[in-house]
Structure formats: C-alpha cells, structure tokens
C-alpha cells in the first residue's frame, strides 16, 4: 500500500473542517473521540470482511451462483 492516494477537493475540505473541530476539543474529549473512532473502524473492518465472505461465497452454507 505504498501508492499515494489523493483526496478529492470535497474530502480535503471535510478533512480541514474536521481538523478545525479537533483543535477545539479538550484532551478528554479527544481521547474519548479517538476510542470511539477506533471502535467504529473495527466495526467497519468486520462488516467489510463479512460482506466479502458473503459475496465470494466463503461463508458456511453459501453456494456459488
């Protein structure tokens, strides 16, 4: 994953807006936010894995179409 991926202008704007919001958080708010963000990232990864297994027919009881 060494390839550089550039963000769209909309994503750049969103990132800048997010950075501005983070600047105004207290340390405790930022820590809580990071823990919640990490949890959401793990849930997203789990969902991707589940969807891919289902789509590729790798789940038990799933047959290829």
C-alpha positions as CSV (number, residue, x, y, z in Angstrom):
1,X,0.0,0.0,0.0
2,X,2.8,2.3,-0.9
3,X,0.8,4.0,-3.6
4,X,-0.1,7.6,-2.9
5,X,-3.9,8.2,-2.9
6,X,-5.0,11.7,-3.2
7,X,-8.2,13.1,-1.7
8,X,-10.9,14.8,-3.7
9,X,-11.4,18.5,-3.1
10,X,-14.6,17.7,-1.1
11,X,-12.6,15.3,1.1
12,X,-9.8,17.9,1.6
13,X,-12.5,20.4,2.7
14,X,-14.0,17.8,5.0
15,X,-10.6,17.0,6.5
16,X,-9.8,20.7,7.1
17,X,-13.2,21.1,8.8
18,X,-12.5,18.1,11.0
19,X,-9.1,19.4,11.9
20,X,-10.6,22.7,13.0
21,X,-13.1,20.9,15.2
22,X,-10.4,18.8,16.8
23,X,-8.4,21.9,17.7
24,X,-11.2,23.0,20.0
25,X,-11.6,19.7,21.8
26,X,-10.3,19.2,25.3
27,X,-7.8,16.4,25.9
28,X,-10.5,14.2,27.5
29,X,-12.9,14.8,24.6
30,X,-10.2,14.0,22.1
31,X,-9.3,10.8,23.9
32,X,-13.0,9.7,24.0
33,X,-13.4,10.6,20.4
34,X,-10.3,8.5,19.4
35,X,-11.5,5.5,21.3
36,X,-14.9,5.7,19.6
37,X,-13.3,6.3,16.2
38,X,-11.2,3.2,16.7
39,X,-14.2,1.1,17.6
40,X,-16.0,2.3,14.5
41,X,-13.0,1.4,12.4
42,X,-13.0,-2.1,13.8
43,X,-16.7,-2.5,13.2
44,X,-16.3,-1.3,9.6
45,X,-13.5,-3.8,9.0
46,X,-15.6,-6.6,10.5
47,X,-18.5,-5.6,8.2
48,X,-16.3,-5.5,5.1
49,X,-14.9,-8.9,5.9
50,X,-18.4,-10.3,6.4
51,X,-19.7,-8.8,3.2
52,X,-16.7,-10.0,1.2
53,X,-17.1,-13.5,2.6
54,X,-20.7,-13.5,1.7
55,X,-20.2,-12.1,-1.8
56,X,-17.4,-14.5,-2.5
57,X,-19.3,-17.5,-1.2
58,X,-16.9,-18.2,1.6
59,X,-19.4,-18.4,4.5
60,X,-20.6,-21.8,5.6
61,X,-23.7,-22.8,3.8
62,X,-23.2,-20.3,1.0
63,X,-23.2,-21.7,-2.6
64,X,-21.7,-20.1,-5.7
65,X,-24.3,-18.7,-8.1
